[in-house]
Amino acid sequence: MQRSLAAGLVALWAMAAPAVADTTLLNVSYDPTRELYEAFNAAFAAHFKTETGETVSVRMSHGGSGKQARAVIDGLKADVVTLALEADIDAIAKTTGKIPANWRDRLPNHSAPYTSTIVFLVRKGNPKGIHDWPDLVKEGVEVITPNPKTSGGARWSYLAAWAYANEAFHGDEEAMRGFMGELFRHVPVLDTGARGATTTFVQRGIGDVLITWENEAFLALKELGPDKFEIVAPSISIKAEPPIALVDGNVDKAGTRQAAEAYLAYLYSPEGQRLVAKNFYRPAEPAFADNADMARFPDLKLVTIDDPLFGGWEKAQPAHFGNGGVFDQIYQPAR
């Protein structure tokens, strides 16, 4: 059903699209999607040219997901947003009115064409013996993760750790907060985004373990070599669902709606899904991906943001990351 719906979206757009002038789109995204969209934008431009005879180019803006959402709220003219969190798109929708409240229902899979999860990246040989969440709070271990206030990936990482603490301490919130506070006492620096944290760990050589997106960990192995780093899958993690949305208020003003809608629909096409998996994201429709790309994803025990433990982003965002929320209560910046 998902496959036919995705194929239908692309076909419907192709039939409806009239001749339009050459178009430039702006995709405002989060930190670790640079490589994915570099490949996807080229594929989409070729597809668009074949279907319409018109030329489309796509400009990108990357940064921490929260900062990117703030930029759109403050006036950055995004045609589409491909952010790390539903909560960040909700913030744009509620603050600007440029995205309708039902945006999650406009595309398949709740507008998440790919997912990822949170894993650990350690140095080759795993010299600190890091295998699961409790190992991150051992004496002498330095943990690298970005700031949950500005980074969507960091919020997924924080919630994955919270899910572990919930299991380990049987829901005892005081003990869970104690574990989280101890975890962040092992973090020497909070970068604003996931890519900055990766740079801190792999290039500056700071820290013993990087808590990061699975796709970012695989990319580090590809770019720097498996002789330098290893990926460690924890006993429990979270299903991270980065969503996408059309910014209606901007595309209607710019006259770019048809191209922008086609751009998002193409993410669900067989070619879009193949590129998603090739760039280390878990595709919504695995049947479209190459088997070799799918084989590298381990089976993990995953919680979701909609589990009762979190109650969805509408509840989790203010409770954990809002002003005065749990993160503010447990985090003490290094002096």
Disulfide bonds with the S-S distance in Angstrom:
none
